[in-house]
Amino acid sequence: MNSTTTTAAAATTTATHLLHLPPELLIRILSYLDYVAIITCQQTCRLFRDLVATSSLLQYLIELGIAAYEDNPSSTVPLVDRLRLLKATQRAWNSLDFGPPRAIRVPFNPSSIYDLSAEVFLLGETQSTSQFPGTDAVRFIFLDQPGMTDTPPWRSVDLQQKIIDVGLAVHEHDLMALVTYNTLSVQAAAISIHLVQLSTGEYHPAAAQPCILVSEGSFIPGECVLSIEIVGDTLGILLNFPFLRAVPRSSSFHIFNWKTGSLRFLREAPHGTYDAFVFLAADTIVLPNLHLNTLEICPVAPLSDDTDRSPAPLWTLYHLELPPLSDTAIPFRIWCRAEPNPTGPPTQRTAADRAPFRPDPASAIVLFNVFTFDGRHRLHTFSLLTHRTTLLRPPPCTAPLEPGDPAPHEPGDAPHVPWPAWGPPACRLFKADTLVTRWITTTCGQRFIANHSRARPNPRRGPPLMYDFNVAPHRRRAACAAAHGQDAVLDDVRFVEGVTRTEMDVFREPVETALPYVELAATGMRSHESLLLDECGVIGLELDVVLGNIRHIIVHPIGEGLS
C-alpha cells in the first residue's frame, strides 16, 4: 500500500469516527468554525445538514456571520430568543421596516455639541442666547427606554465649567468623557477631561484620576476643534486650533490610559494637520493627514507599564494616499467616524453589557467626509467609505516590522501606498455637495444613510436612501424572492457592484471606486432636516429656522415589537 492510499484510508477512518461522535459534541466542534465553513459542512452529508438545520447555536452563528454582527457572551437572553431577535432585526433592516415614529421634544436651549452612540443621544446645553454660545452642561436620553413619550426625562451633567466636547463609551464602560476649559488669562486656558459614569452622573469609579489635565496654552473660546474616542483603557484626544489666528498653536494628539490618568503617547503637528481620528482596533487608529492628503495608520498599544514614564512619540506604520487632488485644490477639513467602536480585552471592561448582539466593529465601515476648496475658492465635499478591515490590512509594499527593526517615529518616514494600489476596489466615493454633512453620526455597522439638504435644489429628491455595504443578506433575500417568484419584493433595492467614475473639480483625474453596496429607499419615512443612524434605528432631526438648533428628535425604531 503506497503512502497516498494510506493517507486516504486514515482520513476516511477519521471522518468515520467523527460522524459517530454524539450530536452535542459535533455541534460544539462545528461552533468553532466561521459561518461560511458551517454552511459548507451542512452541504457535505445528510447528517451535517440535519445537525446544522436543527441546532439553534449553529443557526445563530450563521445568522451572526451573514449579518456581520457579534454576540455578547455576557447576555442573559436565552439563545433561542437571541436567534429569533436577530432574524427579526435583520429582516427589518433589510426591508427598512420601521415602527411608529416617536417625537421627542428638546425642552432646553441646545448648544452645538452632540453625540449619538449605543442608543444614547446627547446634547449640549447653553444658558446663552448668542449665535455661537458655549456649552454649560450636557443632557442625554436613552432612546431605547420602554414606554418613551414625547417628553422623556433628559438627564443632566453640570460640572460648573465650560464644556468643549464629549466622548462616549456606553456599552464597554458606562463612561462619558467631558472636555472642559478653565480660563488662565485673556487668551490662555487649561483643557481637562472629566470622566463621568453615565448611569450615575458621578465621577467614574474605575478612574484613579477622574479629572485629567490635557494641556495649558493659548486658547480662545469657539476656536478649538477636537476629537475624542475611548476604547478599552485607552482614551485619545486630538486638539486642533484651525481658527486661532491671533496666537497660532500646534495641533496635539494625546493618548491616555484613562483609568490611571497616565499619558502614553503624544504627537504635536503643524496647525491644521489633523481634524479627527478613528479607532480601527483597540491598538490601532487611523489619522487623516490634511497636509499630505493621506490616511495615517498608527499603533497605540502600550509599549510597557505606562504608569511611571514620559509619553512616547506616536509613530506611523504607513500612509494610505487619498485620491490625488488637482494642483489648485486646497484640503480644508476631514471628518471621520465609525460606529460602533471596538472594545478592549474583557479584563478592561467596567460595565455590564445588556445587548444580546450588535454590529461587529471589525466589519464596520469608516466614513470620511472630505472638504476641499477648488481653484476658484468654492468648497466641495465628498464622502469616502471603506471597511475598517481594509485600513488594517498592510498593503504589499509595506512589509510588517520585525522585532528590533527601527520604527518610523515621524509621519514623513513611513511608507506611502498610492491610491490606485489600495483604494479603488475597497472604497466607494460619493459627491456630497448636496448632502448635509454637519452631522457625522450617519453610519452604524456597515450602513450609511444619506442626508439630502432641503436648502439646496435637488431634482432627484425622493425618499431617504440607505446604503448597506454588507451585500450578503440582500443576495440571500434576492435568491429567496426569485425562488418563490416574488421579485416585486425587491422593488426598492438596487445592487451597485460595478465601477463608478466620480468627476469633481478638486480631483486631478476622475476617481474610480468599486466597493459593492446595496441602495435601499425608505419609502415610508417622511422628510426631516437631517437623518442620523444608530443601532436602534434612524433618528430624524427638526431644527429651528433661526439658529439651526435641534428642537425635536424623531426616532424611527427598526421593526416593531422586537423585544
Secondary structure, DSSP 8 states (H G I E B T S, - for coil): --HHHHHHHHHHHHHHHHHTS-HHHHHHHHTTS-HHHHHHHHTT-HHHHHHHHH-HHHHHHHHHHHHTEEE-TT--S-HHHHHHHHHHHHHHHHHT-B---EEEE--S-EEEEEEEETTEEEEEE-S--SSS--B-EEEEEETT-TT--SS---EEE--SSEEEEEEEEHHHH-EEEEEEEEEEETTEEEEEEEEEETTTSSB-TT-SSSEEEEEEEE--TT--EEEEEEETTEEEEEEE-TT--SS---EEEEEEETTTTEEEEEEEE-TTS----EEEETTEEEEEETTTTEEEEEE----S--SSS--EE---SEEEE-S-B-TT-EEEEEEEE-SS-----GGG--S----SEEE-GGG-EEEEEEEEE-TTS-EEEEEEEEEHHHHHS--TTS----TT-----SGGGS-EE-HHHHSGGGEEEEE-TTB--S----EETTEEE--B-SSS--TT--S-EEEES--HHHHHHHHHHHHTT-GGGGTTEEEE-S-EEE--TTBSS-EEE---EEEEE-TT----SEEEEETTEEEEEEE-TTT--EEEEEEEEBBSS--
